[in-house]
Amino acid sequence: MRMLQRRLVRPTLLVDVGCLSRMREVVEEPDHLVIGATTTQHELLHDARVRAHAPLLSLVARHVGDPAVRHRGTLGGSVAHADPAGDPPAAVLALDGEIIVEGPRGERVIPSAEFFVGPFRTALEPDELLVGVRVPKMGEGWTVHYEKFRLSAQKPTLLGVAVMVRRVGDCFTDAHIALANSGSTPVRATAVEVALVGADVTEEAVTKAADLLDGTMEPFARQGVSQAYLAHLARVLTRRAVVAALSW
Ligand SMILES: Cc1cc2nc3c(=O)[nH]c(=O)nc-3n(C[C@H](O)[C@H](O)[C@H](O)COP(=O)(O)OP(=O)(O)OC[C@H]3O[C@@H](n4cnc5c(N)ncnc54)[C@H](O)[C@@H]3O)c2cc1C
């Protein structure tokens, strides 16, 4: 829809998969949720199972466009579209989600880390349909946050940070952090994740870890802002997102 809206594509044939009811289900498995591809962002925001077991997806959905966009836009469409600035792809990557696709050769399950291969490019073959996204249910001790920055309400995401952290007592035991619009695909902030695990739950430790983004990210200048500004913004938003997750 985004490409049509911008007149970037003029298809001669358009197939609406929105009416395939099997692709609109949220299925609860013992340790996972399988969210059908045509589940809208509005549904992610309000579905009780998504809110309980994958709250990061609900949080991110709230940041997508406006209510009209959220009523039409789908999780599968956003993931298949693979816009580096897309918010849901970063959350799916932070969640270690799996992308379920079907085609003439049967079903394939692709880890999100292998699914996004470039700007607007994925591991989907032309004859395959994305049917759902499987994400692990959030366990005990995990908290989440999504921090998004745009230059004005109408502008696309300048940078987004999806965070899941787990703490036991005063110590971080796990951290998953993925950035939107900080490269040609959503990217994991691996250096920050490694630095957080085992660190004390203090603002100082979080700032120290977030500062490691310097060496790991390759923010490129866009929307009229410099690379240095984006690198600074990435560190600030990451620190802010982890701190906010702690008070979730
Ligand atoms: C005004 C506006 C503002 C927006 N703001 C934001 C924002 O702030 N953040 C954000 O993340 N997104 C934003 N979006 C994107 C939007 O939320 C949708 O997620 C995105 O446009 C995909 O829409 P869709 O689900 O209708 O998929 P479509 O537009 O129908 O499809 C997108 C692409 O994926 C392919 N595709 C779709 N479904 C499947 C499938 N099941 N299997 C295989 N291929 C498939 C299509 O062929 C197409 O190439 C915005 C869009 C608009 C129009």
The ligand as an SDF file (V2000), in Angstrom:
LIG
                    3D

 53 58  0  0  0  0  0  0  0  0999 V2000
    0.8020    6.9090    5.8920 C   0  0  0  0  0  0  0  0  0  0  0  0
    1.5650    5.7010    6.3560 C   0  0  0  0  0  0  0  0  0  0  0  0
    2.3220    5.7780    7.5280 C   0  0  0  0  0  0  0  0  0  0  0  0
    3.0510    4.6750    7.9660 C   0  0  0  0  0  0  0  0  0  0  0  0
    3.8040    4.7760    9.1090 N   0  0  0  0  0  0  0  0  0  0  0  0
    4.5160    3.7130    9.5270 C   0  0  0  0  0  0  0  0  0  0  0  0
    5.2990    3.8020   10.7230 C   0  0  0  0  0  0  0  0  0  0  0  0
    5.3350    4.8160   11.4400 O   0  0  0  0  0  0  0  0  0  0  0  0
    6.0230    2.6850   11.0830 N   0  0  0  0  0  0  0  0  0  0  0  0
    5.9970    1.5280   10.3410 C   0  0  0  0  0  0  0  0  0  0  0  0
    6.6730    0.5660   10.7210 O   0  0  0  0  0  0  0  0  0  0  0  0
    5.2460    1.4240    9.2270 N   0  0  0  0  0  0  0  0  0  0  0  0
    4.5150    2.4810    8.8010 C   0  0  0  0  0  0  0  0  0  0  0  0
    3.7530    2.3720    7.6720 N   0  0  0  0  0  0  0  0  0  0  0  0
    3.6930    1.0570    6.9950 C   0  0  0  0  0  0  0  0  0  0  0  0
    2.3820    0.3400    7.3130 C   0  0  0  0  0  0  0  0  0  0  0  0
    2.1320    0.3330    8.6710 O   0  0  0  0  0  0  0  0  0  0  0  0
    2.3160   -1.1200    6.8230 C   0  0  0  0  0  0  0  0  0  0  0  0
    2.9190   -2.0050    7.7250 O   0  0  0  0  0  0  0  0  0  0  0  0
    2.9880   -1.3260    5.5430 C   0  0  0  0  0  0  0  0  0  0  0  0
    2.5440   -0.3520    4.6350 O   0  0  0  0  0  0  0  0  0  0  0  0
    2.5850   -2.7250    5.0240 C   0  0  0  0  0  0  0  0  0  0  0  0
    1.2150   -2.6600    4.7490 O   0  0  0  0  0  0  0  0  0  0  0  0
    0.3380   -3.9420    4.4790 P   0  0  0  0  0  0  0  0  0  0  0  0
    0.3380   -4.8200    5.6410 O   0  0  0  0  0  0  0  0  0  0  0  0
   -0.9610   -3.4460    3.9330 O   0  0  0  0  0  0  0  0  0  0  0  0
    1.1470   -4.6920    3.3480 O   0  0  0  0  0  0  0  0  0  0  0  0
    1.1370   -4.3610    1.8070 P   0  0  0  0  0  0  0  0  0  0  0  0
    1.3630   -2.9250    1.5780 O   0  0  0  0  0  0  0  0  0  0  0  0
   -0.0510   -5.0100    1.1900 O   0  0  0  0  0  0  0  0  0  0  0  0
    2.4080   -5.2020    1.3570 O   0  0  0  0  0  0  0  0  0  0  0  0
    3.7350   -4.7170    1.5480 C   0  0  0  0  0  0  0  0  0  0  0  0
    4.6690   -5.6110    0.7090 C   0  0  0  0  0  0  0  0  0  0  0  0
    4.7370   -6.9030    1.2900 O   0  0  0  0  0  0  0  0  0  0  0  0
    4.1900   -7.8760    0.4060 C   0  0  0  0  0  0  0  0  0  0  0  0
    3.3380   -8.7320    1.2400 N   0  0  0  0  0  0  0  0  0  0  0  0
    2.3220   -8.3160    2.0500 C   0  0  0  0  0  0  0  0  0  0  0  0
    1.8030   -9.3680    2.7100 N   0  0  0  0  0  0  0  0  0  0  0  0
    2.5150  -10.4560    2.3070 C   0  0  0  0  0  0  0  0  0  0  0  0
    2.4650  -11.8320    2.6350 C   0  0  0  0  0  0  0  0  0  0  0  0
    1.5850  -12.3020    3.5280 N   0  0  0  0  0  0  0  0  0  0  0  0
    3.3370  -12.6680    2.0400 N   0  0  0  0  0  0  0  0  0  0  0  0
    4.2240  -12.2010    1.1450 C   0  0  0  0  0  0  0  0  0  0  0  0
    4.3510  -10.9070    0.7820 N   0  0  0  0  0  0  0  0  0  0  0  0
    3.4930  -10.0470    1.3640 C   0  0  0  0  0  0  0  0  0  0  0  0
    3.4020   -7.1380   -0.6600 C   0  0  0  0  0  0  0  0  0  0  0  0
    3.4040   -7.8260   -1.8610 O   0  0  0  0  0  0  0  0  0  0  0  0
    4.1920   -5.8360   -0.7340 C   0  0  0  0  0  0  0  0  0  0  0  0
    5.3370   -6.0010   -1.5360 O   0  0  0  0  0  0  0  0  0  0  0  0
    3.0130    3.4550    7.2160 C   0  0  0  0  0  0  0  0  0  0  0  0
    2.2430    3.3730    6.0500 C   0  0  0  0  0  0  0  0  0  0  0  0
    1.5180    4.4650    5.6110 C   0  0  0  0  0  0  0  0  0  0  0  0
    0.6890    4.3240    4.3580 C   0  0  0  0  0  0  0  0  0  0  0  0
  1  2  1  0
  2  3  1  0
  2 52  2  0
  3  4  2  0
  4  5  1  0
  4 50  1  0
  5  6  2  0
  6  7  1  0
  6 13  1  0
  7  8  2  0
  7  9  1  0
  9 10  1  0
 10 11  2  0
 10 12  1  0
 12 13  2  0
 13 14  1  0
 14 15  1  0
 14 50  1  0
 15 16  1  0
 16 17  1  0
 16 18  1  0
 18 19  1  0
 18 20  1  0
 20 21  1  0
 20 22  1  0
 22 23  1  0
 23 24  1  0
 24 25  2  0
 24 26  1  0
 24 27  1  0
 27 28  1  0
 28 29  2  0
 28 30  1  0
 28 31  1  0
 31 32  1  0
 32 33  1  0
 33 34  1  0
 33 48  1  0
 34 35  1  0
 35 36  1  0
 35 46  1  0
 36 37  1  0
 36 45  1  0
 37 38  2  0
 38 39  1  0
 39 40  1  0
 39 45  2  0
 40 41  1  0
 40 42  2  0
 42 43  1  0
 43 44  2  0
 44 45  1  0
 46 47  1  0
 46 48  1  0
 48 49  1  0
 50 51  2  0
 51 52  1  0
 52 53  1  0
M  END
$$$$
